[in-house]
Amino acid sequence: MVNPEGRREEPPATPQLAPVVKQPVVVVDPPSIPEPGPNGCLDPARHAEYVRSLEAHANKAFENTLAGEGAVTIERQGFIVGGRDDEIAVGVEYETKGKRFAIVGSSEFGVKVSLAKFADTLRLIERRPHSHQVVVKVCGLNPCPRGRGTQPAMEPLAIELQPGESMGPPLVLTYDTWWAFATYTKRQRCRSVP
């Protein structure tokens, strides 16, 4: 565009959403298995510490993968949706009393929901880790599993959307994790539990 004085001017910029900046994914090596004790096994306290380190590693791998997508995580308080007769499915947006909401899952009670945010688009996070087993020999007696009890009724869970926000498709994240498969030096017979 040329102005009346003959100088070239750039046309005014149109407002745009901030681009999604993808970061390189940092691969974190898994924690090494601690050295066994004199009996050739880990005592239960060191085993529990190792399990916690694997969980911390999995969380770090998730955070690195999320950062690689260029998203930030936010938390919103979810609440149970009751009294709706229409079909409720994850991702459905609806309005009531001048406010907008989105169905984000189901729960037995209201919980905080972690979401990926890209500008004004919110996306549910679907974690799909590739799990790798690490065999660990633990000193002592194997624990027996506990009963799970009855499953509570699950109800639709919603969050309130802020002005201009909308729900996008789920963000599927894949990354590597490791989990400890414990073998024990002593075994007890366990009863089957429901």
Residue pairs with C-beta under 8 A, 6 or more apart in sequence:
1 8
1 9
1 10
1 11
2 8
2 9
3 9
17 119
17 120
18 119
20 69
20 70
20 71
20 118
21 70
22 68
22 69
22 70
23 67
23 68
23 70
24 68
25 64
25 65
25 67
25 68
25 175
26 64
27 61
27 64
27 176
28 57
28 60
28 61
28 64
30 54
30 57
30 132
30 134
30 178
31 50
31 53
31 54
31 57
33 50
33 134
33 136
34 42
34 46
34 49
34 50
36 42
36 137
37 43
37 46
37 139
39 139
39 185
40 137
41 137
41 138
41 139
41 185
42 50
42 136
42 137
42 138
42 139
43 138
43 139
43 140
44 138
44 139
44 140
47 136
47 138
47 180
47 182
50 136
50 180
51 180
54 134
54 177
54 178
54 179
54 180
57 177
57 178
58 129
58 177
58 178
61 129
61 175
61 176
61 177
62 127
62 129
62 173
62 175
64 175
65 173
65 174
65 175
66 73
66 116
66 125
66 173
69 116
69 171
69 173
70 118
71 116
71 117
71 118
71 123
71 171
72 116
72 117
73 114
73 115
73 116
73 117
73 125
74 114
74 115
74 117
74 122
75 112
75 113
75 114
75 115
76 112
76 113
76 115
76 159
76 160
77 110
77 112
77 113
77 159
78 104
78 105
78 107
78 110
78 111
78 112
78 113
78 157
78 158
78 159
79 110
79 157
79 158
79 159
80 107
80 109
80 110
80 155
80 156
80 157
80 158
81 88
81 101
81 103
81 155
81 156
81 157
81 158
82 155
84 94
84 156
88 103
88 156
89 103
90 103
90 104
90 105
90 124
91 102
91 103
91 124
91 167
91 169
91 170
92 102
92 103
93 100
93 101
93 102
93 103
93 161
93 166
93 167
94 100
94 101
94 102
94 103
95 101
99 160
100 160
100 161
100 165
101 158
101 159
101 160
101 161
102 122
102 158
102 159
102 161
102 167
103 156
103 157
103 158
104 113
104 115
104 124
104 157
104 158
104 159
104 167
105 113
105 124
105 156
105 157
106 154
106 155
106 156
106 157
107 154
107 155
107 157
108 152
108 153
108 154
108 155
110 157
111 157
113 124
113 157
113 159
114 125
115 122
115 123
115 124
115 125
115 159
116 122
116 123
116 124
116 125
116 171
117 123
118 168
120 164
120 165
120 166
121 165
121 166
121 167
121 168
122 161
122 165
122 166
122 167
122 168
123 167
123 168
123 169
123 170
123 171
124 167
124 170
124 171
125 170
125 171
125 173
126 170
126 171
126 172
126 173
127 173
128 172
128 173
128 174
129 174
129 175
129 176
129 177
130 174
130 175
130 176
130 177
131 177
131 178
131 179
132 176
132 177
132 178
132 179
133 178
133 179
133 181
134 178
134 179
134 180
134 181
135 181
135 183
136 180
136 181
136 182
136 183
137 182
137 183
137 184
137 185
138 182
138 183
138 184
138 185
139 184
139 185
140 184
140 185
140 186
141 184
141 186
141 187
141 188
142 182
142 184
142 186
142 187
142 188
142 190
144 188
144 190
144 191
145 190
145 193
146 193
147 193
147 194
148 193
148 194
161 167
